[in-house]
């Protein structure tokens, strides 16, 4: 049986090169021979069930050893996906927050955009598939910036 695992290492450090903990976790997966897709906010790996599951421990160790303070996983049988909330729900939340903050989210100053992210987080916007990318486009910022705003809220 083949499975797919998605993982995200934190903290996000804003724009620029990926943090060392993210690249170290990726390298651990590659060394195990898994198929890997590396993105700025997370990594997907695929392979035989036993190989993927055994490799996840090495991924965690590599991430933690290189500065990660949190690693989040999602594992599923390849070809199956968990039910997700629809993008139209996210669009409704974006419109609601835009109305609340006085209009186009792209025109907000930095503090306004941080407030928008905080409101979206409180309302569950980041439970939607590809939400960071969609929110970033609505705000006119990068996904790294959105995650940077989210990280600041947790500190």
KEFI-897748 format. One record per residue: residue number from 1; x, y, z of N, C-alpha, C in turn. Coordinates in steps of 0.02 Angstrom, whole numbers, plus 50000, padded with zeros to 5 digits. Example, Ala and Ser with C-alpha at 12.3 -4.5 7.8 and 13.67 -1.06 7.14 Angstrom:
2
vexmar, nX, nY, nZ, caX, caY, caZ, cX, cY, cZ
1, 50660, 49716, 50390, 50615, 49775, 50390, 50660, 49835, 50390
2, 50642, 49888, 50354, 50684, 49947, 50357, 50645, 50002, 50394
This chain:
155
vexmar, nX, nY, nZ, caX, caY, caZ, cX, cY, cZ
1, 50042, 49942, 50000, 50000, 50000, 50000, 50045, 50062, 50000
2, 50027, 50110, 49958, 50064, 50173, 49955, 50027, 50226, 49996
3, 50066, 50268, 50029, 50037, 50322, 50068, 50073, 50387, 50050
4, 50040, 50441, 50068, 50068, 50508, 50059, 50067, 50542, 50127
5, 50121, 50576, 50143, 50124, 50615, 50204, 50141, 50687, 50185
6, 50107, 50733, 50217, 50123, 50803, 50209, 50147, 50828, 50277
7, 50201, 50866, 50277, 50224, 50893, 50341, 50247, 50965, 50333
8, 50239, 51001, 50387, 50260, 51071, 50391, 50303, 51079, 50452
9, 50360, 51110, 50443, 50404, 51125, 50500, 50398, 51199, 50516
10, 50399, 51215, 50579, 50393, 51285, 50600, 50450, 51300, 50648
11, 50471, 51361, 50656, 50436, 51422, 50637, 50450, 51442, 50565
12, 50402, 51479, 50537, 50412, 51510, 50472, 50451, 51574, 50485
13, 50496, 51590, 50440, 50538, 51649, 50452, 50528, 51703, 50399
14, 50471, 51706, 50368, 50458, 51758, 50319, 50485, 51740, 50251
15, 50495, 51791, 50211, 50517, 51781, 50142, 50591, 51762, 50138
16, 50610, 51736, 50081, 50680, 51718, 50070, 50690, 51643, 50067
17, 50750, 51622, 50081, 50768, 51552, 50078, 50730, 51512, 50132
18, 50712, 51449, 50116, 50679, 51408, 50167, 50724, 51398, 50228
19, 50694, 51392, 50286, 50735, 51382, 50346, 50770, 51314, 50344
20, 50825, 51312, 50380, 50867, 51251, 50382, 50827, 51191, 50406
21, 50782, 51200, 50454, 50743, 51142, 50478, 50699, 51112, 50423
22, 50675, 51154, 50378, 50633, 51128, 50323, 50675, 51089, 50273
23, 50733, 51115, 50256, 50775, 51081, 50207, 50806, 51017, 50237
24, 50821, 51017, 50301, 50848, 50957, 50333, 50795, 50902, 50335
25, 50733, 50920, 50349, 50679, 50870, 50349, 50669, 50841, 50280
26, 50672, 50884, 50229, 50666, 50861, 50160, 50722, 50813, 50143
27, 50783, 50829, 50163, 50840, 50786, 50148, 50832, 50717, 50180
28, 50805, 50715, 50240, 50793, 50651, 50273, 50745, 50608, 50233
29, 50694, 50639, 50205, 50646, 50602, 50163, 50678, 50579, 50098
30, 50718, 50622, 50068, 50752, 50603, 50006, 50800, 50545, 50016
31, 50837, 50547, 50072, 50885, 50494, 50087, 50851, 50426, 50093
32, 50788, 50426, 50112, 50750, 50363, 50118, 50722, 50340, 50051
33, 50733, 50381, 49999, 50710, 50362, 49933, 50637, 50379, 49919
34, 50607, 50422, 49959, 50537, 50440, 49948, 50531, 50491, 49891
35, 50474, 50490, 49858, 50458, 50542, 49809, 50440, 50604, 49848
36, 50471, 50660, 49833, 50462, 50721, 49873, 50441, 50780, 49831
37, 50396, 50820, 49857, 50378, 50885, 49829, 50389, 50936, 49885
38, 50437, 50979, 49875, 50455, 51029, 49925, 50424, 51096, 49907
39, 50391, 51126, 49954, 50363, 51192, 49943, 50385, 51238, 49999
40, 50372, 51302, 49991, 50396, 51350, 50042, 50363, 51341, 50109
41, 50304, 51310, 50111, 50268, 51303, 50174, 50257, 51231, 50195
42, 50281, 51184, 50156, 50271, 51115, 50175, 50300, 51068, 50123
43, 50303, 51005, 50142, 50331, 50953, 50099, 50284, 50894, 50096
44, 50276, 50866, 50036, 50237, 50804, 50027, 50286, 50749, 50008
45, 50276, 50690, 50038, 50317, 50632, 50021, 50270, 50574, 50006
46, 50292, 50530, 49961, 50252, 50472, 49942, 50296, 50411, 49937
47, 50267, 50355, 49954, 50303, 50292, 49947, 50265, 50236, 49979
48, 50298, 50179, 49984, 50267, 50122, 50016, 50255, 50137, 50090
49, 50201, 50113, 50115, 50178, 50128, 50184, 50234, 50120, 50235
50, 50266, 50062, 50237, 50316, 50049, 50288, 50375, 50097, 50283
51, 50396, 50113, 50221, 50452, 50159, 50211, 50433, 50229, 50235
52, 50374, 50252, 50215, 50352, 50320, 50235, 50348, 50324, 50311
53, 50315, 50275, 50342, 50306, 50278, 50415, 50372, 50275, 50451
54, 50418, 50234, 50428, 50484, 50229, 50460, 50523, 50294, 50451
55, 50514, 50327, 50395, 50551, 50388, 50380, 50526, 50448, 50420
56, 50464, 50448, 50440, 50437, 50506, 50476, 50476, 50521, 50540
57, 50501, 50470, 50573, 50542, 50482, 50633, 50606, 50519, 50615
58, 50636, 50500, 50559, 50698, 50534, 50537, 50683, 50606, 50516
59, 50625, 50617, 50486, 50604, 50685, 50467, 50597, 50729, 50529
60, 50563, 50702, 50580, 50554, 50740, 50642, 50621, 50755, 50674
61, 50664, 50706, 50679, 50729, 50716, 50710, 50769, 50769, 50672
62, 50770, 50765, 50606, 50808, 50814, 50566, 50780, 50884, 50576
63, 50714, 50890, 50574, 50684, 50956, 50584, 50700, 50985, 50652
64, 50691, 50946, 50705, 50705, 50969, 50773, 50778, 50985, 50782
65, 50822, 50943, 50755, 50894, 50953, 50761, 50917, 51018, 50727
66, 50877, 51042, 50680, 50897, 51102, 50643, 50852, 51162, 50657
67, 50819, 51162, 50715, 50785, 51223, 50738, 50709, 51224, 50736
68, 50677, 51171, 50713, 50604, 51170, 50713, 50579, 51166, 50785
69, 50525, 51202, 50798, 50494, 51196, 50865, 50425, 51163, 50860
70, 50403, 51150, 50799, 50340, 51114, 50789, 50341, 51083, 50720
71, 50317, 51021, 50715, 50311, 50987, 50651, 50242, 50957, 50648
72, 50205, 50973, 50596, 50136, 50950, 50588, 50132, 50902, 50530
73, 50098, 50846, 50540, 50092, 50794, 50489, 50020, 50781, 50470
74, 50012, 50758, 50409, 49949, 50730, 50386, 49968, 50670, 50344
75, 49942, 50611, 50359, 49959, 50550, 50323, 49894, 50519, 50297
76, 49895, 50498, 50234, 49836, 50466, 50205, 49857, 50415, 50152
77, 49812, 50371, 50137, 49823, 50323, 50083, 49826, 50363, 50019
78, 49876, 50350, 49978, 49885, 50387, 49917, 49822, 50383, 49874
79, 49803, 50440, 49846, 49743, 50442, 49804, 49680, 50459, 49842
80, 49683, 50459, 49908, 49626, 50478, 49949, 49641, 50544, 49982
81, 49590, 50583, 49991, 49601, 50646, 50027, 49546, 50654, 50078
82, 49564, 50687, 50131, 49516, 50701, 50184, 49465, 50751, 50158
83, 49404, 50747, 50181, 49355, 50797, 50160, 49378, 50866, 50182
84, 49373, 50914, 50139, 49395, 50981, 50154, 49337, 51030, 50145
85, 49343, 51085, 50180, 49293, 51138, 50170, 49304, 51168, 50102
86, 49252, 51194, 50072, 49257, 51220, 50004, 49287, 51290, 50002
87, 49317, 51306, 49945, 49348, 51371, 49937, 49296, 51427, 49939
88, 49234, 51413, 49919, 49184, 51465, 49921, 49172, 51489, 49992
89, 49179, 51445, 50041, 49174, 51465, 50111, 49229, 51512, 50131
90, 49289, 51501, 50106, 49345, 51545, 50119, 49334, 51612, 50087
91, 49308, 51612, 50026, 49293, 51675, 49992, 49242, 51715, 50032
92, 49194, 51682, 50061, 49144, 51716, 50102, 49177, 51747, 50164
93, 49222, 51711, 50195, 49258, 51738, 50254, 49301, 51798, 50234
94, 49334, 51794, 50177, 49375, 51850, 50154, 49331, 51912, 50142
95, 49274, 51901, 50111, 49228, 51957, 50098, 49203, 51987, 50164
96, 49187, 51944, 50212, 49163, 51966, 50277, 49215, 52009, 50313
97, 49278, 51986, 50312, 49332, 52023, 50345, 49345, 52088, 50307
98, 49344, 52086, 50241, 49354, 52147, 50202, 49301, 52199, 50219
99, 49238, 52178, 50223, 49185, 52225, 50242, 49196, 52253, 50311
100, 49216, 52210, 50357, 49227, 52231, 50426, 49284, 52281, 50432
101, 49335, 52273, 50390, 49394, 52316, 50394, 49390, 52375, 50345
102, 49336, 52380, 50308, 49325, 52440, 50268, 49341, 52435, 50194
103, 49346, 52375, 50166, 49356, 52371, 50094, 49410, 52322, 50073
104, 49441, 52338, 50017, 49491, 52295, 49985, 49548, 52280, 50034
105, 49560, 52216, 50045, 49613, 52195, 50092, 49682, 52215, 50067
106, 49691, 52220, 50002, 49757, 52238, 49974, 49778, 52308, 49993
107, 49729, 52351, 50007, 49746, 52421, 50022, 49761, 52434, 50095
108, 49754, 52383, 50137, 49767, 52391, 50208, 49842, 52401, 50221
109, 49858, 52437, 50273, 49928, 52442, 50293, 49948, 52377, 50328
110, 50011, 52372, 50348, 50036, 52310, 50377, 49995, 52289, 50439
111, 49982, 52336, 50483, 49942, 52319, 50543, 49873, 52295, 50524
112, 49843, 52327, 50474, 49777, 52306, 50451, 49778, 52235, 50423
113, 49831, 52219, 50386, 49837, 52151, 50357, 49848, 52100, 50413
114, 49887, 52119, 50464, 49896, 52074, 50521, 49829, 52062, 50557
115, 49790, 52115, 50564, 49725, 52108, 50596, 49680, 52064, 50554
116, 49681, 52072, 50488, 49641, 52030, 50444, 49659, 51957, 50452
117, 49724, 51942, 50455, 49746, 51873, 50464, 49722, 51846, 50532
118, 49726, 51888, 50583, 49703, 51867, 50650, 49628, 51851, 50648
119, 49588, 51894, 50616, 49516, 51883, 50611, 49502, 51819, 50571
120, 49537, 51810, 50517, 49527, 51749, 50476, 49545, 51687, 50515
121, 49600, 51690, 50554, 49620, 51633, 50595, 49566, 51617, 50646
122, 49539, 51668, 50679, 49487, 51658, 50730, 49424, 51627, 50700
123, 49412, 51639, 50636, 49351, 51615, 50604, 49362, 51550, 50565
124, 49421, 51521, 50572, 49434, 51455, 50543, 49454, 51456, 50470
125, 49475, 51513, 50445, 49492, 51518, 50374, 49550, 51472, 50354
126, 49595, 51457, 50400, 49654, 51419, 50382, 49642, 51343, 50386
127, 49579, 51323, 50393, 49560, 51253, 50388, 49546, 51233, 50316
128, 49541, 51282, 50272, 49526, 51269, 50202, 49589, 51249, 50165
129, 49580, 51208, 50115, 49636, 51186, 50072, 49665, 51247, 50036
130, 49731, 51252, 50036, 49768, 51306, 50003, 49748, 51375, 50029
131, 49726, 51378, 50091, 49702, 51441, 50120, 49757, 51495, 50123
132, 49817, 51476, 50142, 49871, 51526, 50148, 49883, 51559, 50081
133, 49883, 51520, 50028, 49894, 51547, 49961, 49837, 51594, 49941
134, 49776, 51575, 49955, 49717, 51616, 49938, 49716, 51680, 49979
135, 49729, 51674, 50044, 49731, 51733, 50087, 49787, 51780, 50065
136, 49845, 51752, 50050, 49902, 51793, 50028, 49883, 51833, 49965
137, 49851, 51801, 49918, 49831, 51836, 49857, 49781, 51892, 49872
138, 49734, 51878, 49918, 49684, 51929, 49936, 49716, 51989, 49971
139, 49770, 51977, 50008, 49804, 52031, 50044, 49858, 52064, 50003
140, 49879, 52032, 49948, 49933, 52059, 49908, 50001, 52049, 49940
141, 50009, 51993, 49976, 50072, 51976, 50008, 50091, 51904, 49989
142, 50148, 51880, 50012, 50168, 51812, 49999, 50139, 51764, 50052
143, 50141, 51700, 50037, 50119, 51650, 50086, 50164, 51652, 50148
144, 50228, 51664, 50137, 50273, 51669, 50195, 50252, 51725, 50241
145, 50230, 51780, 50212, 50208, 51836, 50253, 50146, 51817, 50293
146, 50099, 51783, 50262, 50040, 51760, 50299, 50060, 51716, 50357
147, 50104, 51669, 50346, 50126, 51625, 50400, 50166, 51663, 50453
148, 50203, 51712, 50431, 50240, 51754, 50478, 50190, 51791, 50524
149, 50136, 51817, 50496, 50084, 51850, 50536, 50053, 51800, 50584
150, 50040, 51740, 50561, 50010, 51689, 50605, 50058, 51671, 50662
151, 50121, 51665, 50647, 50171, 51648, 50698, 50175, 51702, 50751
152, 50170, 51765, 50731, 50174, 51820, 50779, 50117, 51817, 50829
153, 50059, 51793, 50806, 50001, 51788, 50852, 50014, 51737, 50906
154, 50053, 51686, 50892, 50065, 51631, 50939, 50119, 51649, 50990
155, 50159, 51700, 50975, 50215, 51717, 51019, 50192, 51755, 51080
